[in-house]
Amino acid sequence: MVHLLALAGRLGVSLSLQDFDEIAREAPLLVNLMPSGKYLMEDFCYAGGVPAVMKALGRGWGARVRWLDIEVVRARSGKPEIVLHDKTGRLAAELGIRRWALSITHTKEHGLAFVIAQDE
């Protein structure tokens, strides 16, 4: 940020740390990774299940499905599991979805999540 502030100053553009703070407070958190965030990159891999769940629900961005309503968590066994909240959980119930099967795999360059929505 210091470099951006210096560049803005040289160009005569008004820019301050307060501007960044205001923008950051309104911008959604996309990735909360270490070193300054909470999670490891490995945890980010598990987020690949979120778009797969959206597709299994037959919905895209904003169509009664919010990213924040879908979580991929690690069970005590280490297995990834899907947890739905609020409107997305209600939508799944309306569609008759009672269980989820989730498989996630990754390499250094790619990640893949496969989701099956089940009625029992």
N, CA, C and O atoms as a Tinker XYZ file with bonds, in Angstrom:
   480  protein
     1  N      0.810000   -1.184000    0.000000    73     2
     2  CA     0.000000    0.000000    0.000000    64     1     3
     3  C      0.858000    1.255000    0.000000    63     2     4     5
     4  O      0.492000    2.267000   -0.598000    81     3
     5  N      1.979000    1.186000    0.661000    73     3     6
     6  CA     2.855000    2.355000    0.724000    64     5     7
     7  C      3.252000    2.781000   -0.684000    63     6     8     9
     8  O      3.314000    3.973000   -0.985000    81     7
     9  N      3.520000    1.802000   -1.545000    73     7    10
    10  CA     3.904000    2.125000   -2.915000    64     9    11
    11  C      2.748000    2.783000   -3.665000    63    10    12    13
    12  O      2.957000    3.726000   -4.427000    81    11
    13  N      1.538000    2.291000   -3.451000    73    11    14
    14  CA     0.380000    2.898000   -4.108000    64    13    15
    15  C      0.168000    4.326000   -3.641000    63    14    16    17
    16  O     -0.161000    5.203000   -4.440000    81    15
    17  N      0.353000    4.565000   -2.347000    73    15    18
    18  CA     0.207000    5.918000   -1.818000    64    17    19
    19  C      1.261000    6.852000   -2.433000    63    18    20    21
    20  O      0.965000    7.996000   -2.776000    81    19
    21  N      2.497000    6.343000   -2.565000    73    19    22
    22  CA     3.567000    7.151000   -3.155000    64    21    23
    23  C      3.274000    7.455000   -4.622000    63    22    24    25
    24  O      3.459000    8.585000   -5.073000    81    23
    25  N      2.820000    6.452000   -5.362000    73    23    26
    26  CA     2.479000    6.669000   -6.776000    64    25    27
    27  C      1.332000    7.663000   -6.915000    63    26    28    29
    28  O      1.372000    8.554000   -7.763000    81    27
    29  N      0.316000    7.505000   -6.083000    73    27    30
    30  CA    -0.819000    8.424000   -6.131000    64    29    31
    31  C     -0.365000    9.845000   -5.855000    63    30    32    33
    32  O     -0.805000   10.782000   -6.522000    81    31
    33  N      0.520000   10.010000   -4.870000    73    31    34
    34  CA     1.035000   11.341000   -4.559000    64    33    35
    35  C      1.768000   11.966000   -5.728000    63    34    36    37
    36  O      1.602000   13.154000   -6.007000    81    35
    37  N      2.586000   11.165000   -6.419000    73    35    38
    38  CA     3.344000   11.692000   -7.575000    64    37    39
    39  C      2.424000   12.074000   -8.730000    63    38    40    41
    40  O      2.723000   12.979000   -9.509000    81    39
    41  N      1.274000   11.350000   -8.826000    73    39    42
    42  CA     0.326000   11.648000   -9.900000    64    41    43
    43  C     -0.682000   12.717000   -9.506000    63    42    44    45
    44  O     -1.501000   13.137000  -10.324000    81    43
    45  N     -0.623000   13.155000   -8.255000    73    43    46
    46  CA    -1.553000   14.183000   -7.793000    64    45    47
    47  C     -2.936000   13.644000   -7.471000    63    46    48    49
    48  O     -3.912000   14.394000   -7.442000    81    47
    49  N     -3.018000   12.331000   -7.227000    73    47    50
    50  CA    -4.296000   11.695000   -6.889000    64    49    51
    51  C     -4.414000   11.612000   -5.372000    63    50    52    53
    52  O     -3.486000   11.183000   -4.687000    81    51
    53  N     -5.548000   12.020000   -4.868000    73    51    54
    54  CA    -5.781000   11.972000   -3.424000    64    53    55
    55  C     -6.079000   10.533000   -3.008000    63    54    56    57
    56  O     -7.086000    9.956000   -3.417000    81    55
    57  N     -5.205000    9.968000   -2.202000    73    55    58
    58  CA    -5.360000    8.595000   -1.736000    64    57    59
    59  C     -4.725000    8.479000   -0.359000    63    58    60    61
    60  O     -3.604000    8.942000   -0.148000    81    59
    61  N     -5.441000    7.859000    0.586000    73    59    62
    62  CA    -4.923000    7.743000    1.952000    64    61    63
    63  C     -5.175000    6.341000    2.499000    63    62    64    65
    64  O     -5.911000    5.552000    1.906000    81    63
    65  N     -4.556000    6.048000    3.631000    73    63    66
    66  CA    -4.812000    4.774000    4.301000    64    65    67
    67  C     -6.270000    4.661000    4.707000    63    66    68    69
    68  O     -6.833000    3.566000    4.725000    81    67
    69  N     -6.881000    5.790000    5.033000    73    67    70
    70  CA    -8.300000    5.788000    5.393000    64    69    71
    71  C     -9.149000    5.332000    4.209000    63    70    72    73
    72  O    -10.147000    4.637000    4.399000    81    71
    73  N     -8.768000    5.713000    2.993000    73    71    74
    74  CA    -9.490000    5.253000    1.795000    64    73    75
    75  C     -9.467000    3.731000    1.711000    63    74    76    77
    76  O    -10.491000    3.102000    1.447000    81    75
    77  N     -8.286000    3.141000    1.938000    73    75    78
    78  CA    -8.166000    1.681000    1.899000    64    77    79
    79  C     -9.015000    1.040000    2.995000    63    78    80    81
    80  O     -9.662000    0.017000    2.772000    81    79
    81  N     -9.007000    1.641000    4.160000    73    79    82
    82  CA    -9.786000    1.116000    5.284000    64    81    83
    83  C    -11.271000    1.124000    4.962000    63    82    84    85
    84  O    -11.966000    0.143000    5.228000    81    83
    85  N    -11.767000    2.216000    4.394000    73    83    86
    86  CA   -13.190000    2.322000    4.046000    64    85    87
    87  C    -13.574000    1.290000    2.990000    63    86    88    89
    88  O    -14.627000    0.660000    3.090000    81    87
    89  N    -12.736000    1.117000    1.991000    73    87    90
    90  CA   -13.012000    0.137000    0.929000    64    89    91
    91  C    -12.996000   -1.277000    1.501000    63    90    92    93
    92  O    -13.866000   -2.090000    1.188000    81    91
    93  N    -12.010000   -1.564000    2.336000    73    91    94
    94  CA   -11.874000   -2.909000    2.912000    64    93    95
    95  C    -13.059000   -3.272000    3.798000    63    94    96    97
    96  O    -13.456000   -4.436000    3.851000    81    95
    97  N    -13.619000   -2.306000    4.481000    73    95    98
    98  CA   -14.755000   -2.576000    5.368000    64    97    99
    99  C    -16.008000   -2.968000    4.580000    63    98   100   101
   100  O    -16.862000   -3.690000    5.095000    81    99
   101  N    -16.122000   -2.498000    3.340000    73    99   102
   102  CA   -17.303000   -2.797000    2.534000    64   101   103
   103  C    -17.090000   -3.954000    1.566000    63   102   104   105
   104  O    -18.056000   -4.537000    1.076000    81   103
   105  N    -15.840000   -4.288000    1.290000    73   103   106
   106  CA   -15.543000   -5.378000    0.351000    64   105   107
   107  C    -15.693000   -6.718000    1.055000    63   106   108   109
   108  O    -15.252000   -6.865000    2.195000    81   107
   109  N    -16.311000   -7.705000    0.394000    73   107   110
   110  CA   -16.417000   -9.021000    1.024000    64   109   111
   111  C    -15.043000   -9.676000    1.152000    63   110   112   113
   112  O    -14.159000   -9.462000    0.322000    81   111
   113  N    -14.883000  -10.457000    2.179000    73   111   114
   114  CA   -13.632000  -11.188000    2.373000    64   113   115
   115  C    -13.611000  -12.356000    1.395000    63   114   116   117
   116  O    -14.480000  -13.226000    1.443000    81   115
   117  N    -12.638000  -12.375000    0.526000    73   115   118
   118  CA   -12.561000  -13.435000   -0.463000    64   117   119
   119  C    -11.752000  -14.617000    0.032000    63   118   120   121
   120  O    -12.175000  -15.765000   -0.111000    81   119
   121  N    -10.596000  -14.350000    0.612000    73   119   122
   122  CA    -9.736000  -15.417000    1.093000    64   121   123
   123  C     -9.063000  -14.949000    2.377000    63   122   124   125
   124  O     -8.358000  -13.940000    2.382000    81   123
   125  N     -9.280000  -15.677000    3.454000    73   123   126
   126  CA    -8.725000  -15.319000    4.760000    64   125   127
   127  C     -7.544000  -16.246000    5.057000    63   126   128   129
   128  O     -7.623000  -17.113000    5.927000    81   127
   129  N     -6.444000  -16.047000    4.315000    73   127   130
   130  CA    -5.293000  -16.943000    4.417000    64   129   131
   131  C     -4.161000  -16.349000    5.234000    63   130   132   133
   132  O     -4.007000  -15.132000    5.325000    81   131
   133  N     -3.363000  -17.249000    5.833000    73   131   134
   134  CA    -2.149000  -16.828000    6.538000    64   133   135
   135  C     -1.164000  -16.257000    5.517000    63   134   136   137
   136  O     -1.220000  -16.655000    4.354000    81   135
   137  N     -0.281000  -15.361000    5.889000    73   135   138
   138  CA     0.188000  -15.105000    7.234000    64   137   139
   139  C     -0.674000  -14.135000    8.032000    63   138   140   141
   140  O     -0.660000  -14.190000    9.262000    81   139
   141  N     -1.426000  -13.245000    7.378000    73   139   142
   142  CA    -2.215000  -12.296000    8.155000    64   141   143
   143  C     -3.628000  -12.815000    8.441000    63   142   144   145
   144  O     -4.321000  -12.284000    9.308000    81   143
   145  N     -4.051000  -13.847000    7.715000    73   143   146
   146  CA    -5.391000  -14.385000    7.896000    64   145   147
   147  C     -5.434000  -15.560000    8.843000    63   146   148   149
   148  O     -4.467000  -15.853000    9.547000    81   147
   149  N     -6.572000  -16.229000    8.849000    73   147   150
   150  CA    -6.830000  -17.304000    9.801000    64   149   151
   151  C     -6.487000  -18.693000    9.260000    63   150   152   153
   152  O     -6.106000  -19.576000   10.028000    81   151
   153  N     -6.619000  -18.895000    7.944000    73   151   154
   154  CA    -6.557000  -20.243000    7.393000    64   153   155
   155  C     -5.297000  -20.517000    6.575000    63   154   156   157
   156  O     -4.619000  -19.595000    6.121000    81   155
   157  N     -5.002000  -21.793000    6.399000    73   155   158
   158  CA    -3.906000  -22.241000    5.544000    64   157   159
   159  C     -4.395000  -22.393000    4.109000    63   158   160   161
   160  O     -5.598000  -22.473000    3.863000    81   159
   161  N     -3.467000  -22.432000    3.169000    73   159   162
   162  CA    -3.825000  -22.632000    1.768000    64   161   163
   163  C     -4.563000  -23.949000    1.579000    63   162   164   165
   164  O     -5.443000  -24.044000    0.723000    81   163
   165  N     -4.222000  -24.957000    2.357000    73   163   166
   166  CA    -4.908000  -26.249000    2.284000    64   165   167
   167  C     -6.402000  -26.078000    2.536000    63   166   168   169
   168  O     -7.227000  -26.713000    1.880000    81   167
   169  N     -6.740000  -25.222000    3.483000    73   167   170
   170  CA    -8.148000  -24.972000    3.784000    64   169   171
   171  C     -8.860000  -24.311000    2.602000    63   170   172   173
   172  O    -10.041000  -24.562000    2.362000    81   171
   173  N     -8.137000  -23.470000    1.871000    73   171   174
   174  CA    -8.719000  -22.807000    0.715000    64   173   175
   175  C     -9.154000  -23.831000   -0.330000    63   174   176   177
   176  O    -10.146000  -23.632000   -1.031000    81   175
   177  N     -8.417000  -24.906000   -0.426000    73   175   178
   178  CA    -8.765000  -25.973000   -1.362000    64   177   179
   179  C    -10.183000  -26.474000   -1.106000    63   178   180   181
   180  O    -10.929000  -26.768000   -2.041000    81   179
   181  N    -10.540000  -26.568000    0.165000    73   179   182
   182  CA   -11.863000  -27.080000    0.504000    64   181   183
   183  C    -12.982000  -26.154000    0.045000    63   182   184   185
   184  O    -14.127000  -26.587000   -0.081000    81   183
   185  N    -12.671000  -24.902000   -0.205000    73   183   186
   186  CA   -13.675000  -23.959000   -0.692000    64   185   187
   187  C    -14.167000  -24.336000   -2.084000    63   186   188   189
   188  O    -15.211000  -23.851000   -2.521000    81   187
   189  N    -13.434000  -25.189000   -2.783000    73   187   190
   190  CA   -13.858000  -25.634000   -4.107000    64   189   191
   191  C    -15.204000  -26.321000   -4.086000    63   190   192   193
   192  O    -15.866000  -26.418000   -5.119000    81   191
   193  N    -15.620000  -26.801000   -2.929000    73   191   194
   194  CA   -16.920000  -27.444000   -2.829000    64   193   195
   195  C    -18.070000  -26.469000   -2.921000    63   194   196   197
   196  O    -19.185000  -26.868000   -3.256000    81   195
   197  N    -17.835000  -25.199000   -2.633000    73   195   198
   198  CA   -18.913000  -24.211000   -2.625000    64   197   199
   199  C    -19.538000  -24.046000   -4.014000    63   198   200   201
   200  O    -20.758000  -24.157000   -4.132000    81   199
   201  N    -18.753000  -23.783000   -5.079000    73   199   202
   202  CA   -19.392000  -23.674000   -6.388000    64   201   203
   203  C    -20.038000  -24.976000   -6.838000    63   202   204   205
   204  O    -21.039000  -24.955000   -7.554000    81   203
   205  N    -19.483000  -26.097000   -6.432000    73   203   206
   206  CA   -20.078000  -27.389000   -6.791000    64   205   207
   207  C    -21.441000  -27.550000   -6.129000    63   206   208   209
   208  O    -22.366000  -28.080000   -6.744000    81   207
   209  N    -21.576000  -27.101000   -4.888000    73   207   210
   210  CA   -22.874000  -27.144000   -4.199000    64   209   211
   211  C    -23.870000  -26.235000   -4.915000    63   210   212   213
   212  O    -25.027000  -26.607000   -5.112000    81   211
   213  N    -23.415000  -25.040000   -5.303000    73   211   214
   214  CA   -24.299000  -24.116000   -6.022000    64   213   215
   215  C    -24.832000  -24.758000   -7.299000    63   214   216   217
   216  O    -26.016000  -24.640000   -7.615000    81   215
   217  N    -23.962000  -25.428000   -8.017000    73   215   218
   218  CA   -24.391000  -26.090000   -9.249000    64   217   219
   219  C    -25.351000  -27.238000   -8.952000    63   218   220   221
   220  O    -26.322000  -27.439000   -9.681000    81   219
   221  N    -25.085000  -27.993000   -7.885000    73   219   222
   222  CA   -25.973000  -29.106000   -7.518000    64   221   223
   223  C    -27.357000  -28.591000   -7.132000    63   222   224   225
   224  O    -28.354000  -29.286000   -7.327000    81   223
   225  N    -27.423000  -27.381000   -6.588000    73   223   226
   226  CA   -28.703000  -26.768000   -6.247000    64   225   227
   227  C    -29.386000  -26.173000   -7.479000    63   226   228   229
   228  O    -30.527000  -25.716000   -7.400000    81   227
   229  N    -28.688000  -26.181000   -8.614000    73   227   230
   230  CA   -29.252000  -25.637000   -9.843000    64   229   231
   231  C    -29.287000  -24.129000   -9.848000    63   230   232   233
   232  O    -30.103000  -23.526000  -10.545000    81   231
   233  N    -28.412000  -23.515000   -9.078000    73   231   234
   234  CA   -28.414000  -22.059000   -8.949000    64   233   235
   235  C    -27.028000  -21.503000   -9.215000    63   234   236   237
   236  O    -26.018000  -22.193000   -9.083000    81   235
   237  N    -27.015000  -20.246000   -9.589000    73   235   238
   238  CA   -25.750000  -19.548000   -9.758000    64   237   239
   239  C    -25.651000  -18.422000   -8.749000    63   238   240   241
   240  O    -26.365000  -18.401000   -7.747000    81   239
   241  N    -24.765000  -17.499000   -9.023000    73   239   242
   242  CA   -24.541000  -16.360000   -8.132000    64   241   243
   243  C    -25.839000  -15.596000   -7.892000    63   242   244   245
   244  O    -26.502000  -15.179000   -8.842000    81   243
   245  N    -26.197000  -15.413000   -6.639000    73   243   246
   246  CA   -27.302000  -14.541000   -6.266000    64   245   247
   247  C    -28.688000  -15.105000   -6.455000    63   246   248   249
   248  O    -29.650000  -14.491000   -5.994000    81   247
   249  N    -28.843000  -16.224000   -7.097000    73   247   250
   250  CA   -30.170000  -16.800000   -7.336000    64   249   251
   251  C    -30.606000  -17.603000   -6.111000    63   250   252   253
   252  O    -30.659000  -18.832000   -6.149000    81   251
   253  N    -30.917000  -16.891000   -5.026000    73   251   254
   254  CA   -31.332000  -17.477000   -3.759000    64   253   255
   255  C    -30.228000  -18.298000   -3.093000    63   254   256   257
   256  O    -30.495000  -19.059000   -2.164000    81   255
   257  N    -29.004000  -18.148000   -3.559000    73   255   258
   258  CA   -27.875000  -18.859000   -2.959000    64   257   259
   259  C    -26.766000  -17.850000   -2.700000    63   258   260   261
   260  O    -26.351000  -17.124000   -3.603000    81   259
   261  N    -26.292000  -17.811000   -1.464000    73   259   262
   262  CA   -25.184000  -16.921000   -1.113000    64   261   263
   263  C    -23.952000  -17.747000   -0.784000    63   262   264   265
   264  O    -24.050000  -18.804000   -0.160000    81   263
   265  N    -22.791000  -17.260000   -1.209000    73   263   266
   266  CA   -21.536000  -17.949000   -0.905000    64   265   267
   267  C    -21.376000  -18.175000    0.586000    63   266   268   269
   268  O    -20.912000  -19.232000    1.013000    81   267
   269  N    -21.759000  -17.183000    1.379000    73   267   270
   270  CA   -21.560000  -17.266000    2.822000    64   269   271
   271  C    -22.480000  -18.290000    3.491000    63   270   272   273
   272  O    -22.255000  -18.663000    4.642000    81   271
   273  N    -23.507000  -18.744000    2.781000    73   271   274
   274  CA   -24.436000  -19.731000    3.336000    64   273   275
   275  C    -23.968000  -21.161000    3.128000    63   274   276   277
   276  O    -24.616000  -22.095000    3.601000    81   275
   277  N    -22.858000  -21.349000    2.430000    73   275   278
   278  CA   -22.339000  -22.685000    2.144000    64   277   279
   279  C    -20.945000  -22.804000    2.750000    63   278   280   281
   280  O    -20.057000  -22.003000    2.460000    81   279
   281  N    -20.770000  -23.810000    3.593000    73   279   282
   282  CA   -19.458000  -24.051000    4.193000    64   281   283
   283  C    -19.003000  -25.463000    3.872000    63   282   284   285
   284  O    -19.798000  -26.402000    3.880000    81   283
   285  N    -17.732000  -25.601000    3.593000    73   283   286
   286  CA   -17.111000  -26.916000    3.518000    64   285   287
   287  C    -16.221000  -27.006000    4.746000    63   286   288   289
   288  O    -15.244000  -26.269000    4.879000    81   287
   289  N    -16.574000  -27.919000    5.638000    73   287   290
   290  CA   -15.841000  -28.061000    6.901000    64   289   291
   291  C    -15.190000  -29.431000    6.956000    63   290   292   293
   292  O    -15.555000  -30.342000    6.213000    81   291
   293  N    -14.241000  -29.556000    7.830000    73   291   294
   294  CA   -13.570000  -30.838000    8.014000    64   293   295
   295  C    -14.155000  -31.524000    9.241000    63   294   296   297
   296  O    -14.116000  -30.983000   10.347000    81   295
   297  N    -14.699000  -32.723000    9.035000    73   295   298
   298  CA   -15.226000  -33.514000   10.145000    64   297   299
   299  C    -14.059000  -34.018000   10.997000    63   298   300   301
   300  O    -12.904000  -33.953000   10.576000    81   299
   301  N    -14.361000  -34.509000   12.174000    73   299   302
   302  CA   -13.307000  -35.051000   13.042000    64   301   303
   303  C    -12.522000  -36.156000   12.349000    63   302   304   305
   304  O    -11.338000  -36.354000   12.620000    81   303
   305  N    -13.190000  -36.871000   11.453000    73   303   306
   306  CA   -12.528000  -37.947000   10.717000    64   305   307
   307  C    -11.568000  -37.413000    9.659000    63   306   308   309
   308  O    -10.770000  -38.165000    9.099000    81   307
   309  N    -11.648000  -36.102000    9.387000    73   307   310
   310  CA   -10.830000  -35.498000    8.347000    64   309   311
   311  C    -11.564000  -35.358000    7.027000    63   310   312   313
   312  O    -11.082000  -34.693000    6.110000    81   311
   313  N    -12.714000  -35.975000    6.930000    73   311   314
   314  CA   -13.519000  -35.955000    5.711000    64   313   315
   315  C    -14.182000  -34.582000    5.543000    63   314   316   317
   316  O    -14.705000  -34.037000    6.515000    81   315
   317  N    -14.172000  -34.014000    4.328000    73   315   318
   318  CA   -14.861000  -32.741000    4.120000    64   317   319
   319  C    -16.379000  -32.947000    4.124000    63   318   320   321
   320  O    -16.883000  -33.930000    3.581000    81   319
   321  N    -17.085000  -32.023000    4.733000    73   319   322
   322  CA   -18.544000  -32.085000    4.784000    64   321   323
   323  C    -19.128000  -30.728000    4.419000    63   322   324   325
   324  O    -18.474000  -29.695000    4.562000    81   323
   325  N    -20.360000  -30.748000    3.951000    73   323   326
   326  CA   -21.056000  -29.528000    3.560000    64   325   327
   327  C    -22.026000  -29.127000    4.659000    63   326   328   329
   328  O    -22.777000  -29.954000    5.176000    81   327
   329  N    -21.999000  -27.843000    5.009000    73   327   330
   330  CA   -22.933000  -27.283000    5.980000    64   329   331
   331  C    -23.607000  -26.095000    5.307000    63   330   332   333
   332  O    -22.938000  -25.183000    4.819000    81   331
   333  N    -24.945000  -26.114000    5.284000    73   331   334
   334  CA   -25.707000  -25.030000    4.664000    64   333   335
   335  C    -26.368000  -24.179000    5.738000    63   334   336   337
   336  O    -26.759000  -24.678000    6.794000    81   335
   337  N    -26.485000  -22.890000    5.451000    73   335   338
   338  CA   -27.091000  -21.955000    6.387000    64   337   339
   339  C    -28.203000  -21.158000    5.706000    63   338   340   341
   340  O    -28.233000  -21.034000    4.482000    81   339
   341  N    -29.097000  -20.632000    6.503000    73   339   342
   342  CA   -30.116000  -19.658000    6.096000    64   341   343
   343  C    -30.868000  -20.065000    4.829000    63   342   344   345
   344  O    -31.333000  -21.199000    4.712000    81   343
   345  N    -30.985000  -19.128000    3.877000    73   343   346
   346  CA   -31.789000  -19.355000    2.669000    64   345   347
   347  C    -31.328000  -20.566000    1.872000    63   346   348   349
   348  O    -32.145000  -21.287000    1.299000    81   347
   349  N    -30.027000  -20.787000    1.835000    73   347   350
   350  CA   -29.504000  -21.915000    1.060000    64   349   351
   351  C    -29.914000  -23.237000    1.698000    63   350   352   353
   352  O    -30.240000  -24.191000    0.992000    81   351
   353  N    -29.900000  -23.301000    3.011000    73   351   354
   354  CA   -30.364000  -24.502000    3.709000    64   353   355
   355  C    -31.839000  -24.741000    3.463000    63   354   356   357
   356  O    -32.260000  -25.880000    3.259000    81   355
   357  N    -32.631000  -23.673000    3.480000    73   355   358
   358  CA   -34.075000  -23.811000    3.220000    64   357   359
   359  C    -34.336000  -24.234000    1.775000    63   358   360   361
   360  O    -35.226000  -25.042000    1.508000    81   359
   361  N    -33.554000  -23.684000    0.849000    73   359   362
   362  CA   -33.707000  -24.067000   -0.559000    64   361   363
   363  C    -33.419000  -25.552000   -0.742000    63   362   364   365
   364  O    -34.168000  -26.246000   -1.431000    81   363
   365  N    -32.352000  -26.043000   -0.138000    73   363   366
   366  CA   -32.019000  -27.470000   -0.247000    64   365   367
   367  C    -33.170000  -28.319000    0.300000    63   366   368   369
   368  O    -33.531000  -29.335000   -0.295000    81   367
   369  N    -33.738000  -27.907000    1.420000    73   367   370
   370  CA   -34.873000  -28.653000    1.997000    64   369   371
   371  C    -36.067000  -28.637000    1.045000    63   370   372   373
   372  O    -36.726000  -29.661000    0.865000    81   371
   373  N    -36.351000  -27.480000    0.432000    73   371   374
   374  CA   -37.454000  -27.376000   -0.539000    64   373   375
   375  C    -37.236000  -28.304000   -1.724000    63   374   376   377
   376  O    -38.189000  -28.869000   -2.260000    81   375
   377  N    -35.980000  -28.461000   -2.132000    73   375   378
   378  CA   -35.647000  -29.333000   -3.260000    64   377   379
   379  C    -35.576000  -30.809000   -2.857000    63   378   380   381
   380  O    -35.365000  -31.682000   -3.699000    81   379
   381  N    -35.755000  -31.075000   -1.560000    73   379   382
   382  CA   -35.731000  -32.453000   -1.080000    64   381   383
   383  C    -34.337000  -32.992000   -0.822000    63   382   384   385
   384  O    -34.162000  -34.202000   -0.672000    81   383
   385  N    -33.339000  -32.116000   -0.767000    73   383   386
   386  CA   -31.972000  -32.565000   -0.532000    64   385   387
   387  C    -31.763000  -32.713000    0.967000    63   386   388   389
   388  O    -31.917000  -31.759000    1.729000    81   387
   389  N    -31.410000  -33.926000    1.377000    73   387   390
   390  CA   -31.223000  -34.215000    2.800000    64   389   391
   391  C    -29.763000  -34.513000    3.156000    63   390   392   393
   392  O    -29.331000  -34.282000    4.286000    81   391
   393  N    -29.005000  -35.033000    2.173000    73   391   394
   394  CA   -27.604000  -35.400000    2.420000    64   393   395
   395  C    -26.762000  -34.968000    1.238000    63   394   396   397
   396  O    -27.252000  -34.790000    0.123000    81   395
   397  N    -25.468000  -34.804000    1.520000    73   395   398
   398  CA   -24.509000  -34.433000    0.488000    64   397   399
   399  C    -23.354000  -35.416000    0.499000    63   398   400   401
   400  O    -22.909000  -35.861000    1.557000    81   399
   401  N    -22.876000  -35.747000   -0.685000    73   399   402
   402  CA   -21.626000  -36.504000   -0.816000    64   401   403
   403  C    -20.643000  -35.556000   -1.479000    63   402   404   405
   404  O    -20.961000  -34.921000   -2.485000    81   403
   405  N    -19.451000  -35.464000   -0.913000    73   403   406
   406  CA   -18.461000  -34.512000   -1.400000    64   405   407
   407  C    -17.099000  -35.184000   -1.517000    63   406   408   409
   408  O    -16.634000  -35.855000   -0.596000    81   407
   409  N    -16.476000  -34.988000   -2.669000    73   407   410
   410  CA   -15.113000  -35.479000   -2.866000    64   409   411
   411  C    -14.277000  -34.322000   -3.377000    63   410   412   413
   412  O    -14.669000  -33.624000   -4.312000    81   411
   413  N    -13.122000  -34.123000   -2.759000    73   411   414
   414  CA   -12.229000  -33.035000   -3.147000    64   413   415
   415  C    -10.834000  -33.604000   -3.362000    63   414   416   417
   416  O    -10.348000  -34.416000   -2.574000    81   415
   417  N    -10.198000  -33.162000   -4.444000    73   415   418
   418  CA    -8.826000  -33.558000   -4.704000    64   417   419
   419  C     -8.085000  -32.364000   -5.281000    63   418   420   421
   420  O     -8.706000  -31.449000   -5.821000    81   419
   421  N     -6.769000  -32.366000   -5.172000    73   419   422
   422  CA    -6.008000  -31.256000   -5.718000    64   421   423
   423  C     -4.563000  -31.660000   -5.986000    63   422   424   425
   424  O     -4.024000  -32.606000   -5.412000    81   423
   425  N     -3.972000  -30.888000   -6.888000    73   423   426
   426  CA    -2.535000  -30.972000   -7.150000    64   425   427
   427  C     -1.969000  -29.592000   -6.824000    63   426   428   429
   428  O     -2.682000  -28.745000   -6.287000    81   427
   429  N     -0.707000  -29.358000   -7.140000    73   427   430
   430  CA    -0.140000  -28.026000   -6.902000    64   429   431
   431  C     -0.849000  -26.951000   -7.731000    63   430   432   433
   432  O     -0.985000  -25.811000   -7.289000    81   431
   433  N     -1.297000  -27.319000   -8.927000    73   431   434
   434  CA    -1.879000  -26.339000   -9.833000    64   433   435
   435  C     -3.406000  -26.344000   -9.894000    63   434   436   437
   436  O     -4.009000  -25.324000  -10.231000    81   435
   437  N     -4.042000  -27.473000   -9.573000    73   435   438
   438  CA    -5.481000  -27.587000   -9.812000    64   437   439
   439  C     -6.197000  -28.207000   -8.622000    63   438   440   441
   440  O     -5.626000  -28.984000   -7.856000    81   439
   441  N     -7.452000  -27.841000   -8.494000    73   439   442
   442  CA    -8.306000  -28.449000   -7.482000    64   441   443
   443  C     -9.609000  -28.871000   -8.130000    63   442   444   445
   444  O    -10.049000  -28.263000   -9.106000    81   443
   445  N    -10.226000  -29.909000   -7.593000    73   443   446
   446  CA   -11.487000  -30.399000   -8.133000    64   445   447
   447  C    -12.387000  -30.813000   -6.982000    63   446   448   449
   448  O    -11.960000  -31.519000   -6.068000    81   447
   449  N    -13.631000  -30.369000   -7.032000    73   447   450
   450  CA   -14.627000  -30.770000   -6.055000    64   449   451
   451  C    -15.797000  -31.394000   -6.794000    63   450   452   453
   452  O    -16.275000  -30.853000   -7.791000    81   451
   453  N    -16.251000  -32.525000   -6.303000    73   451   454
   454  CA   -17.371000  -33.236000   -6.898000    64   453   455
   455  C    -18.426000  -33.408000   -5.813000    63   454   456   457
   456  O    -18.141000  -33.925000   -4.733000    81   455
   457  N    -19.656000  -32.966000   -6.114000    73   455   458
   458  CA   -20.732000  -32.989000   -5.124000    64   457   459
   459  C    -21.923000  -33.759000   -5.668000    63   458   460   461
   460  O    -22.288000  -33.613000   -6.834000    81   459
   461  N    -22.523000  -34.573000   -4.823000    73   459   462
   462  CA   -23.779000  -35.254000   -5.162000    64   461   463
   463  C    -24.802000  -34.880000   -4.100000    63   462   464   465
   464  O    -24.573000  -35.072000   -2.906000    81   463
   465  N    -25.934000  -34.342000   -4.550000    73   463   466
   466  CA   -27.031000  -34.008000   -3.653000    64   465   467
   467  C    -27.966000  -35.213000   -3.583000    63   466   468   469
   468  O    -28.397000  -35.730000   -4.614000    81   467
   469  N    -28.281000  -35.662000   -2.360000    73   467   470
   470  CA   -29.099000  -36.871000   -2.180000    64   469   471
   471  C    -30.383000  -36.544000   -1.440000    63   470   472   473
   472  O    -30.433000  -35.623000   -0.624000    81   471
   473  N    -31.423000  -37.317000   -1.742000    73   471   474
   474  CA   -32.707000  -37.061000   -1.088000    64   473   475
   475  C    -32.905000  -37.878000    0.179000    63   474   476   477
   476  O    -33.922000  -37.707000    0.850000    81   475
   477  N    -31.998000  -38.740000    0.525000    73   475   478
   478  CA   -32.122000  -39.522000    1.762000    64   477   479
   479  C    -30.848000  -39.524000    2.531000    63   478   480
   480  O    -30.772000  -40.133000    3.598000    81   479
